[in-house]
Amino acid sequence: MMAQECKQIFLAESQEHLLNARTWLSVLAGDPQNRQVLDDLFRCLHSIKGMAASLGYRRMADMAHVMEDGLDRLRRSDSLPKEALGQLYRGLDYLDGKLTDAAAGKPDAADGTDGDGSRGATLHALVIRMPGASCCQWLLLLNELMRLGNLEVCRPDPDAIAGGILPQELEVELRGVVDREQIERRCRKIHENLRITDRTKSISMPALSLQQGVGESTVRIATQVLDRLAGLSGELLTVRHRLQEALRLGQPEAIEGSCQQLDHLLAVLRRQVLDARMVPLETITAPLFRQVRESCRVTGKKIRLNLIGTEVRLDRAILEALSEPLLHMVRNAVDHGIEDSGTITIAARRDHDRITLDVSDDGRGFDMTELVRRARQEGLLPPSREAKLDADQMLKVLCLPGFTTSAAITETSGRGIGMDVVRHTVDKLGGSLEILSGPGEGASFRFILPLTVAILPVLLVESAGRTLGLPLMWIEKTMEVPRQALHPANGGYVADLGPRQLPVFPLAGLLGLSPASKPCASTVVCELRGGHAGLAVDTIIGQKEVYVKPLLFPLDCVPGLTGSTILGDGRVIFLLDPGSLLSSQHGVVFQGETSCI
């Protein structure tokens, strides 16, 4: 086997062992006498030690060996002292760092050297401001920083900046041999008003590396899945030969039968390929234990992280995008929500073709006075209106760029970029974000996300002469609404369906394709944030499974668009996000009148 192939296997398996080791260690923290879990943790470290030693990663092997010896003594003593638990956590962090270095191609360097083996590398923690800078200038700045050294931390995420979210300031941690003056001199060529503040001396806790999360290049696949894929490939070849023969002989019935069998095999192949892309949610939630533990060490708080249902599997691409938002939510709960002690809970469950993820804490909840003040300042709440926000208005205020209720800026929060990034990422994935709790009830947020972003079942509709796609995950049903049952209300219509009232909006009007007029009879009923609303269209064409192509800048910044696809006749159509389209109609769609349908 080639050395590179051995390295990829080592990286994938070691990452999985580290993930399992963190899980077992978190269980031991609450149940130190659990001998089975202690044995499982021992086996994880033993496997890492053996693989690292065989490939020459001596320092990883030595650390795993030390931890293995310590666990062996703990197994004989039947106890787990608190100081031993902390040492094991630090050992796993060390292994994680060395594994990241190995993935980046860095040699097994001694501690105190930089990744390429040179000595004297410095970690620069900087806050960079460029008033009035364009998106292009921010991206040029990031590119220049990466030329100057290893960009270990960047907040906000570079993908968010590329997506059009321009920060007021950029926090970076850059490791390299260049000095502070050289960094500023090189970067000032991009923007003359650039200002850099050095906060290297104030670093008190390690931030999350951009490398953390799901690996970009590898996904472990069970051999059974590969065997099934190989078998399906053989069956597809057989059907192709049958189809070619039927076409040569001009046999219509044989052609139709072969096409039906081909359709069935392609559906099976699609399911198998999507299953191969699925990765457990715990891949990105397990590292959060480290974040909470370090935050407690710095702040003196006592906070417990509780994970429920994180064995559910999602598309790897969704998990990669979800890693940063989850980190922001946990940081917010630690810094703003919980005062002295409490619990942060992340609970996941699968609902048909989507995942529901709840992130909550039992802290003090929202500061309604500050939220109302900021809502009035931004024009979201008229000064004469009662000082009260509904759930959707609260979410809008919390996700404002630069908004924060924090009295002071800390190393991890207080600059007002967290929730903005969370909302942008969820919208980009075609999901939705909701607030479930109110003031004094702790903070509880709900993510609703698709299982995969590659292939989706959609409902094709026609509106104003254009064919468009609506993801089925948001659609409850379609129905015909008589024109006489529609009555104008609040910028849209309300369908009187006997005991139920349904807000209805012409899709063409929401997209700006035609002036708002009385909708046609065909209505798509969408389930959104606990309520319902109807999208009136000209024609309902039918359901279809499509391959989703992501939108590039600037189309990915257009509200309501979630992707595109190519139909069998070669036409390119857009896929829509009903939640974003209807968000401007929250006063009608998300009120109690819609909850009775």
Secondary structure as UniProt FT lines:
FT   HELIX           3..30
FT   TURN            32..33
FT   HELIX           35..54
FT   TURN            55..56
FT   HELIX           58..77
FT   HELIX           82..103
FT   TURN            104..105
FT   TURN            111..112
FT   TURN            115..116
FT   STRAND          122..129
FT   TURN            131..132
FT   HELIX           135..148
FT   STRAND          150..155
FT   HELIX           158..162
FT   TURN            163..164
FT   STRAND          170..176
FT   HELIX           180..187
FT   TURN            188..190
FT   TURN            192..193
FT   STRAND          195..198
FT   HELIX           200..202
FT   TURN            210..211
FT   HELIX           223..249
FT   HELIX           252..277
FT   STRAND          278..280
FT   HELIX           282..285
FT   TURN            286..287
FT   HELIX           288..299
FT   STRAND          302..308
FT   TURN            310..311
FT   STRAND          313..315
FT   HELIX           316..332
FT   HELIX           333..337
FT   STRAND          341..351
FT   TURN            352..353
FT   STRAND          354..361
FT   HELIX           368..377
FT   TURN            378..379
FT   TURN            383..384
FT   HELIX           391..398
FT   TURN            401..402
FT   HELIX           418..428
FT   TURN            429..430
FT   STRAND          432..435
FT   TURN            439..440
FT   STRAND          443..450
FT   STRAND          455..463
FT   TURN            464..465
FT   STRAND          466..471
FT   HELIX           472..474
FT   STRAND          475..480
FT   HELIX           483..485
FT   STRAND          486..489
FT   TURN            490..491
FT   STRAND          492..497
FT   TURN            498..499
FT   STRAND          500..506
FT   HELIX           507..511
FT   STRAND          522..528
FT   TURN            529..530
FT   STRAND          531..536
FT   STRAND          539..547
FT   TURN            553..554
FT   HELIX           555..557
FT   TURN            559..560
FT   STRAND          561..566
FT   TURN            568..569
FT   STRAND          572..576
FT   HELIX           578..582
FT   HELIX           583..585
FT   HELIX           586..589
FT   HELIX           592..594
FT   TURN            595..596
//
